[in-house]
């Protein structure tokens, strides 16, 4: 507290110029990146550490005062639209097609059941542990609804940062669920906020009907605008190719905002449009996707930092016990119930797969943003709901986020395929339509044991050595080119498994 007081005094004596704000942002970003780097090494989700950095920098830490709820909601909305759009861009329809029905059921029925079951438990738990709050049933279900969806940012980031390959198409199923269940949770949250604010005799049918109509409008407009965007990108003929990623960002923001004004579900629309665009051919696709991948990470960082700054850690202390009980019940009871009931039609799906899907019920920034919507709408007990949601999110990221790879391993769901070494010395990328695999190897005495010419290397058929790096110089080899130890070779092949086996026999790592 002393540090907070001193820091507040320092801040009060300083003019908060734009230069100071930029300095603070750059320092916070750097600390978050370093925390994420350390977290990756020790198996802690980077997003959790972003939140922690924000909390430590806030009113109870370094003393940065940030109480602007509306600004936080704006930041969260923009960031979430970019994250969902990026998730759609990276999702391959060919991969999710076999698990389409499972993913959709989890994203709709699964969310609804999780909200209902959790709401009943919250109503009961808070009645026993926090009776002074006087939380009613509808408020309890509203609180549960904000936490009913898995967070796409958390799921995408953990699965990809860990490089997890899962068996039985589990990864595309989880990505589909996490990318498409936010709209359902949003519908539940907004509907319950409206019902609570109606007071005495709410029109349930009208409120629910309007939200279902919004989902339909959002899905249809997302498809149409996605197709229109692809046509526009391929025909606009911009001379400066670096503007195409900016054009894609413009499309993302336009889809979200226009669908909102057309009374559709903007979150669903932006995800669906990203899905349509990402699975279409358009010029400068590779650079645009890389741009959006980086932008999505920046959005996550900014969003989690802002949310961390908004919370007052001392307010979390009174709700530790009910928060822990709710977290445990969500992880071990309500989420599994929602998953198993939703997946009942799929009798061929192994039990262990359903258990793993139940465990990947990570909460992240989305529940907190939805809780902020309730806070901004001045719903009764909104601050208490925000604190509980924040605490449950921390527990979820800490428990489920850190154990996700271990759980996959325990259930024997990890596909231990051989990884291709990422290119470091050769800056080369292929379009998604080209199925070739590129890797680089460093030659040693064992790999040159059959001879020093390129033709002497035991490379399999349909495998080409297309470039050599030697002493920081690059050249294209021929069959008679004499190779040396420590030469770096760029290899292109269309048979990944055979190449990996060959490299192993040569004593090199691909």
C-alpha positions in Angstrom: 0.0 0.0 0.0 2.9 2.3 0.8 4.2 1.9 -2.8 0.7 2.6 -4.2 0.5 5.8 -2.1 3.9 7.0 -3.1 3.3 6.2 -6.8 -0.1 8.0 -6.7 1.7 11.1 -5.3 4.3 11.0 -8.1 1.6 10.6 -10.7 -0.4 13.5 -9.2 2.7 15.7 -9.6 3.2 14.8 -13.2 1.4 16.1 -16.3 -0.1 13.1 -18.0 1.1 14.1 -21.4 0.8 11.9 -24.5 4.5 11.2 -24.2 4.1 9.9 -20.7 1.1 7.8 -21.7 3.1 6.3 -24.6 6.0 5.6 -22.2 3.7 3.8 -19.8 2.1 1.7 -22.5 5.5 0.7 -24.0 6.8 -0.3 -20.5 3.6 -2.3 -19.8 3.8 -4.0 -23.2 7.4 -4.9 -22.7 6.8 -6.3 -19.2 3.9 -8.3 -20.6 6.0 -9.8 -23.4 8.7 -10.7 -21.0 6.2 -12.2 -18.6 4.7 -14.2 -21.5 8.2 -15.4 -22.5 8.8 -16.6 -18.9 5.4 -18.1 -18.7 5.9 -20.1 -21.9 9.1 -21.6 -20.4 7.3 -22.7 -17.2 4.0 -23.7 -18.7 1.9 -20.7 -17.5 -0.5 -19.2 -20.0 0.7 -15.8 -21.3 -2.7 -14.3 -21.1 -2.8 -15.0 -17.3 0.4 -13.1 -16.9 -0.9 -10.2 -19.0 -3.7 -9.9 -16.5 -1.3 -10.1 -13.6 0.9 -7.4 -15.0 -2.2 -5.2 -15.4 -3.3 -5.9 -11.8 0.2 -5.2 -10.4 0.3 -1.9 -12.3 -3.2 -0.8 -11.0 -4.5 1.0 -8.0 -3.3 -1.7 -5.5 0.1 -2.1 -7.1 2.1 0.7 -8.8 -0.9 3.0 -8.4 -2.0 3.6 -11.9 -5.6 4.8 -11.5 -7.9 3.4 -14.2 -11.7 3.4 -13.5 -13.1 4.1 -17.0 -15.6 1.3 -17.5 -16.9 2.6 -20.8 -13.3 2.9 -22.2 -12.6 -0.7 -21.1 -15.7 -1.9 -22.9 -14.6 -0.1 -26.0 -11.1 -1.6 -25.9 -12.6 -5.0 -25.2 -15.1 -4.9 -28.0 -12.5 -3.8 -30.6 -10.0 -6.4 -29.4 -12.6 -9.2 -29.3 -13.8 -8.4 -32.9 -10.2 -8.6 -34.1 -9.5 -11.9 -32.2 -12.7 -13.6 -33.5 -11.9 -12.4 -37.0 -8.4 -13.7 -36.8 -9.7 -17.0 -35.4 -12.0 -17.3 -38.4 -9.2 -16.6 -40.8 -7.0 -19.4 -39.3 -9.8 -22.0 -39.1 -9.8 -24.4 -42.1 -13.3 -25.5 -43.1 -11.8 -28.8 -44.4 -10.6 -29.5 -40.8 -13.8 -28.5 -38.9 -16.2 -30.2 -41.4 -16.0 -33.6 -39.8 -16.7 -32.1 -36.4 -19.1 -29.3 -37.5 -22.2 -30.7 -35.7 -20.3 -31.4 -32.4 -18.8 -27.9 -32.4 -22.1 -26.2 -33.2 -23.9 -28.1 -30.4 -21.2 -27.3 -27.9 -21.4 -23.6 -28.9 -25.1 -23.4 -28.5 -26.7 -26.0 -26.3 -23.5 -26.5 -24.4 -23.4 -22.8 -23.5 -27.1 -22.7 -22.6 -26.8 -25.8 -20.3 -23.6 -24.5 -18.7 -25.3 -21.2 -17.9 -28.4 -22.8 -16.4 -26.5 -25.4 -14.3 -24.0 -22.8 -13.1 -26.7 -20.2 -12.4 -28.5 -22.7 -10.1 -25.3 -23.4 -8.2 -24.4 -19.7 -7.9 -27.9 -18.9 -6.6 -27.5 -21.6 -3.9 -23.8 -20.9 -3.1 -24.2 -17.1 -2.8 -27.3 -17.6 -0.7 -25.2 -19.5 1.8 -21.8 -17.7 1.7 -22.8 -14.2 0.6 -26.4 -13.8 1.7 -26.0 -10.1 2.5 -25.7 -9.5 -1.3 -29.3 -10.6 -1.8 -28.7 -12.1 -5.3 -31.8 -13.3 -7.0 -32.2 -16.2 -9.4 -32.1 -14.1 -12.6 -29.0 -12.2 -11.4 -27.3 -15.6 -10.7 -28.1 -16.9 -14.2 -26.8 -13.6 -15.6 -23.6 -14.1 -13.7 -23.4 -17.6 -15.0 -24.1 -16.5 -18.6 -21.2 -14.1 -18.7 -19.0 -17.1 -17.9 -20.8 -19.7 -20.0 -18.5 -19.6 -23.1 -14.9 -20.7 -23.5 -12.6 -17.9 -24.4 -11.4 -18.1 -28.0 -8.3 -16.0 -27.2 -7.2 -18.3 -24.4 -7.9 -21.5 -26.3 -6.3 -20.4 -29.6 -3.2 -19.1 -27.8 -2.6 -22.1 -25.6 -3.2 -24.7 -28.3 -1.0 -22.9 -30.8 1.8 -21.7 -28.4 2.1 -25.3 -27.0 2.1 -26.7 -30.6 -0.3 -29.4 -29.4 -1.4 -31.9 -32.0 -4.5 -33.7 -30.8 -6.0 -36.9 -31.9 -9.6 -37.5 -33.2 -10.0 -34.0 -34.7 -10.2 -32.5 -31.2 -8.3 -29.4 -32.0 -10.6 -28.1 -34.8 -13.6 -29.0 -32.7 -12.3 -26.9 -29.8 -11.3 -24.0 -32.0 -14.8 -24.1 -33.7 -16.5 -24.2 -30.3 -14.4 -21.4 -28.7 -14.7 -19.2 -31.8 -18.4 -19.5 -32.2 -19.8 -19.8 -28.7 -19.1 -16.2 -27.7 -22.2 -15.0 -29.7 -24.5 -17.4 -27.7 -23.1 -16.2 -24.4 -23.5 -12.6 -25.6 -27.1 -13.3 -26.5 -27.8 -14.8 -23.0 -26.0 -11.9 -21.3 -27.8 -9.1 -23.2 -31.2 -10.9 -22.9 -31.0 -11.3 -19.2 -29.8 -7.7 -18.7 -32.9 -6.5 -20.6 -35.2 -8.9 -18.6 -33.7 -7.7 -15.3 -34.1 -4.0 -16.2 -37.7 -4.6 -17.4 -38.6 -5.2 -13.7 -42.0 -6.5 -12.8 -43.5 -8.3 -15.8 -40.8 -8.9 -18.4 -41.7 -10.1 -21.9 -39.5 -13.2 -22.1 -40.7 -14.3 -25.5 -40.0 -11.0 -27.1 -36.5 -10.7 -25.6 -35.5 -14.3 -26.6 -37.0 -14.0 -30.1 -35.1 -10.8 -30.8 -31.8 -12.4 -29.8 -32.4 -15.5 -32.0 -33.2 -13.2 -34.9 -29.9 -11.3 -34.3 -28.0 -14.6 -34.5 -29.6 -15.5 -37.8 -29.0 -12.0 -39.2 -25.4 -12.1 -38.0 -24.7 -15.5 -39.6 -26.2 -14.5 -43.0 -24.6 -11.1 -43.2 -21.2 -12.6 -42.1 -21.3 -15.0 -45.1 -22.5 -12.4 -47.6 -20.0 -9.7 -46.4 -17.2 -12.3 -46.3 -17.8 -13.2 -50.0 -18.1 -9.6 -50.9 -14.8 -8.9 -49.1 -13.0 -11.6 -51.1 -14.3 -10.2 -54.4 -13.2 -6.7 -53.3 -9.7 -7.7 -52.3 -9.1 -9.6 -55.6 -10.4 -6.8 -57.8 -9.4 -3.5 -56.1 -5.9 -3.5 -57.7 -3.9 -1.6 -55.1 -0.3 -0.8 -56.3 1.1 -0.8 -52.7 0.9 -4.4 -51.6 1.5 -3.5 -48.0 -1.9 -1.9 -47.9 -3.7 -5.2 -48.3 -3.4 -6.3 -44.6 -4.8 -2.8 -43.7 -7.7 -3.4 -46.1 -8.4 -6.7 -44.3 -8.5 -4.9 -41.0 -10.8 -2.3 -42.4 -13.1 -5.1 -43.6 -13.1 -6.6 -40.1 -14.1 -3.4 -38.4 -16.7 -2.7 -41.1 -18.3 -6.1 -40.8 -18.6 -5.8 -37.0 -19.9 -2.2 -37.0 -22.3 -2.5 -39.9 -23.9 -5.8 -38.7 -24.3 -4.1 -35.3 -26.3 -1.2 -36.8 -28.3 -3.7 -38.9 -29.4 -5.3 -35.6 -27.5 -8.6 -36.2 -25.1 -10.3 -33.8 -21.8 -8.6 -34.7 -19.6 -11.1 -32.9 -21.0 -14.0 -34.9 -20.8 -12.0 -38.1 -17.2 -11.1 -37.7 -16.2 -14.7 -37.0 -18.2 -16.1 -39.9 -16.8 -13.5 -42.3 -13.3 -14.3 -41.2 -14.1 -18.0 -41.8 -15.3 -17.3 -45.3 -12.4 -15.0 -46.2 -9.7 -17.4 -44.7 -11.0 -20.3 -46.7 -11.0 -18.4 -50.0 -8.2 -17.5 -52.4 -7.2 -13.9 -52.4 -4.0 -12.0 -53.3 -1.3 -11.4 -50.7 -3.1 -13.8 -48.4 0.0 -15.0 -46.6 1.2 -11.5 -45.6 -2.4 -10.5 -44.6 -2.7 -13.6 -42.3 0.6 -13.0 -40.7 -0.4 -9.4 -40.1 -3.6 -10.4 -38.4 -1.9 -13.0 -36.3 0.3 -10.4 -34.8 -2.6 -7.9 -34.5 -4.6 -10.6 -32.6 -1.8 -11.0 -30.1 -1.5 -7.2 -29.7 -5.3 -7.1 -29.1 -5.1 -9.8 -26.5 -2.2 -8.1 -24.8 -4.0 -4.7 -24.7 -7.3 -6.2 -23.7 -5.9 -8.3 -20.8 -3.7 -5.4 -19.6 -6.7 -3.0 -19.6 -8.9 -5.5 -17.7 -6.1 -6.1 -15.2 -5.8 -2.3 -14.6 -9.6 -2.0 -14.0 -9.8 -4.5 -11.2 -9.1 -3.7 -7.6 -7.4 -6.8 -6.1 -8.5 -5.9 -2.5 -12.1 -6.2 -3.7 -11.5 -9.9 -4.6 -10.6 -10.9 -1.0 -14.3 -11.1 0.3 -15.4 -13.3 -2.6 -12.5 -15.8 -2.5 -14.5 -18.6 -0.8 -17.6 -18.3 -3.1 -15.4 -17.7 -6.1 -13.4 -20.8 -5.4 -16.5 -22.9 -4.9 -18.1 -21.6 -8.1 -14.8 -22.2 -10.0 -14.5 -25.8 -8.8 -18.1 -26.5 -9.7 -17.7 -25.0 -13.2 -14.6 -27.0 -13.9 -15.7 -30.3 -12.4 -19.5 -30.3 -12.7 -21.4 -27.8 -14.8 -19.0 -27.6 -17.8 -18.7 -31.5 -18.0 -22.5 -31.8 -17.7 -23.1 -29.3 -20.5 -20.5 -31.1 -22.7 -21.7 -34.6 -22.1 -25.4 -33.8 -22.6 -24.6 -31.8 -25.8 -22.6 -34.7 -27.2 -25.1 -37.5 -26.3 -26.0 -38.0 -30.0 -22.4 -38.8 -30.8 -22.2 -42.3 -29.3 -19.0 -43.2 -31.2 -17.1 -40.4 -29.5 -14.8 -41.8 -26.9 -15.4 -40.9 -23.2 -11.8 -39.6 -22.9 -12.4 -37.2 -25.7 -15.5 -35.7 -24.0 -13.5 -35.5 -20.7 -10.8 -33.5 -22.5 -13.4 -31.2 -24.1 -14.9 -30.6 -20.7 -11.5 -29.7 -19.3 -10.8 -27.2 -22.1 -13.5 -24.9 -20.7 -11.1 -22.0 -20.2 -12.4 -18.6 -19.2 -10.6 -15.5 -20.3 -11.2 -12.0 -21.3 -14.6 -12.6 -22.9 -16.4 -13.3 -19.6 -14.8 -10.2 -18.1 -15.9 -8.1 -21.0 -19.5 -9.4 -20.7 -19.4 -8.6 -17.0 -18.3 -5.1 -17.9 -21.4 -4.8 -20.2 -23.6 -5.6 -17.1 -21.5 -3.1 -15.1 -22.0 -0.4 -17.8 -25.7 -1.1 -17.9 -25.9 -0.5 -14.1 -27.4 -3.8 -13.3 -27.9 -4.5 -9.6 -24.9 -6.3 -8.0 -22.9 -5.6 -11.2 -19.6 -4.8 -9.3 -19.9 -8.0 -7.3 -20.6 -10.0 -10.5 -17.5 -8.4 -12.1 -15.3 -9.3 -9.2 -16.5 -13.0 -9.2 -16.1 -13.3 -12.9 -12.6 -11.9 -12.7 -11.6 -14.2 -9.9 -13.1 -17.3 -11.6 -11.2 -16.3 -14.8 -7.9 -16.2 -12.9 -8.6 -19.7 -11.4 -9.6 -21.1 -14.8 -6.5 -19.8 -16.5 -4.3 -21.0 -13.6 -5.8 -24.4 -13.2 -7.0 -25.4 -16.7 -4.6 -23.3 -18.7 -1.5 -24.7 -17.1 -2.7 -28.3 -17.1 -4.1 -28.5 -20.6 -1.1 -30.2 -22.2 -0.7 -32.5 -19.2 -4.4 -33.5 -19.3 -4.1 -34.3 -23.0 -1.1 -36.5 -22.3 -2.8 -38.3 -19.4 -5.8 -39.1 -21.6 -3.4 -40.2 -24.4 -4.8 -37.7 -26.8 -1.5 -36.2 -28.0 -0.6 -36.9 -31.6 3.2 -37.2 -31.3 3.9 -36.3 -35.0 7.4 -35.2 -35.9 7.7 -31.5 -36.2 9.3 -29.7 -39.0 12.0 -27.3 -37.9 11.0 -23.7 -38.5 13.0 -21.8 -41.1 15.5 -19.5 -39.6 18.2 -18.9 -42.2 15.9 -19.0 -45.2 13.1 -16.5 -45.3 10.6 -18.5 -47.4 6.9 -19.2 -47.2 4.4 -21.1 -49.3 0.8 -20.4 -50.0 -1.7 -22.7 -48.2 -2.7 -24.2 -51.5 0.8 -25.6 -52.0 1.1 -28.8 -50.0 4.9 -28.9 -49.9 6.9 -28.9 -46.7 10.0 -26.7 -46.3 12.7 -27.3 -43.7 16.4 -26.6 -43.3 19.2 -28.8 -42.1 22.8 -28.3 -41.0 25.2 -30.8 -42.5 27.6 -32.8 -40.4 30.1 -35.6 -40.9 27.4 -38.3 -40.7 25.2 -36.7 -43.3 28.2 -36.5 -45.7 29.5 -40.0 -45.0 28.4 -41.2 -48.5 30.1 -38.4 -50.3 30.5 -34.6 -50.4 28.4 -33.9 -53.5 24.8 -33.0 -53.3 23.9 -36.1 -55.4 25.5 -38.3 -52.7 23.0 -37.2 -50.0 20.4 -40.0 -49.4 17.4 -37.7 -50.0 14.1 -39.5 -50.8 12.2 -39.1 -54.1 10.2 -35.9 -54.6 12.6 -34.1 -52.3 14.8 -31.2 -53.5 17.7 -29.3 -52.0 17.1 -25.9 -53.5 19.6 -23.5 -51.7 22.7 -23.6 -49.7 23.9 -21.1 -47.1 27.7 -21.1 -46.5 29.5 -18.3 -44.5 26.5 -16.0 -44.8 26.4 -16.4 -48.5 23.6 -18.1 -50.4 23.7 -20.0 -53.7 21.7 -22.5 -55.7 23.4 -26.0 -55.8 23.5 -28.6 -58.6 24.0 -32.3 -58.3 27.8 -31.9 -58.5 28.0 -29.1 -55.9 30.6 -30.0 -53.2 29.1 -29.6 -49.8 30.9 -28.9 -46.5 30.2 -29.5 -42.9 28.1 -26.8 -41.3 26.5 -25.9 -44.6 22.8 -25.1 -44.2 20.5 -26.7 -46.8 17.0 -25.6 -47.7 14.9 -28.8 -48.3 11.5 -28.9 -50.0 9.4 -32.1 -50.1 5.9 -33.4 -50.4 6.5 -36.4 -48.2 7.0 -35.3 -44.7 7.3 -38.6 -42.9 9.9 -40.1 -45.3 12.0 -36.9 -45.1 12.0 -37.0 -41.3 13.1 -40.6 -41.3 15.9 -39.8 -43.8 17.2 -36.8 -41.8 17.2 -39.0 -38.7 19.4 -41.5 -40.5 21.7 -38.7 -41.7 22.2 -37.6 -38.1 20.6 -34.2 -38.6 17.5 -32.5 -37.1 14.9 -31.2 -39.5 
